[in-house]
Amino acid sequence: MPKMKTHSGAKKRFRKTAKGKLRGRHAFSSHILEKKSPKRKRGMARPAEIKRPDRRRVRKMLGG
């Protein structure tokens, strides 16, 4: 049986933490930033934990 390949787009965007959680970039953080408050933009700079409905899909794309 051939090995499963890691989704190359997913491996660039998501990272698994030491405890097995999934981290990724915040949504709505790349453009139209003028109207967003500085506090909101600072929060978006830090990685976000992937929400529960998407975890299974992301984990499958990362090959595990």
C-alpha positions in Angstrom: 0.0 0.0 0.0 1.5 3.4 -0.9 2.1 6.0 1.8 -0.4 8.9 2.4 1.0 12.2 1.2 0.9 15.3 3.4 -1.2 18.1 1.8 1.6 20.6 0.8 -0.7 23.6 1.3 -1.7 22.5 4.8 1.9 21.9 5.9 2.7 25.5 5.1 -0.3 26.9 7.0 -0.8 24.7 10.1 1.4 23.5 12.9 0.9 20.9 15.5 1.9 21.9 19.1 3.7 19.7 21.6 0.4 18.8 23.2 -1.2 17.9 19.8 -3.3 21.0 19.3 -3.4 22.6 15.9 -2.5 26.2 15.3 -2.9 28.4 12.3 -3.3 32.0 11.2 -6.3 34.1 12.1 -8.9 34.7 9.5 -9.5 38.3 8.2 -6.0 39.4 9.0 -4.3 40.1 5.7 -6.1 43.1 4.1 -8.7 45.9 4.8 -6.8 46.5 8.0 -7.5 50.3 8.2 -11.0 49.9 9.8 -9.9 47.2 12.3 -8.8 48.4 15.7 -5.1 48.1 16.7 -6.1 45.8 19.6 -7.9 43.4 17.1 -4.9 43.5 14.7 -2.4 42.7 17.5 -4.5 39.7 18.5 -4.5 38.5 14.9 -0.7 38.5 14.9 -0.6 35.5 17.2 -1.5 32.1 15.9 -5.1 30.9 16.6 -6.1 27.4 17.7 -8.1 25.6 15.0 -11.7 25.4 15.9 -13.3 22.0 16.6 -15.3 21.6 13.3 -12.2 22.0 11.2 -9.7 19.9 13.4 -10.5 16.5 11.8 -10.1 17.9 8.3 -6.8 19.6 9.1 -5.4 16.6 10.9 -6.2 14.4 7.9 -4.4 16.8 5.5 -1.3 16.8 7.8 -1.3 13.0 7.6 -2.3 11.9 11.1 
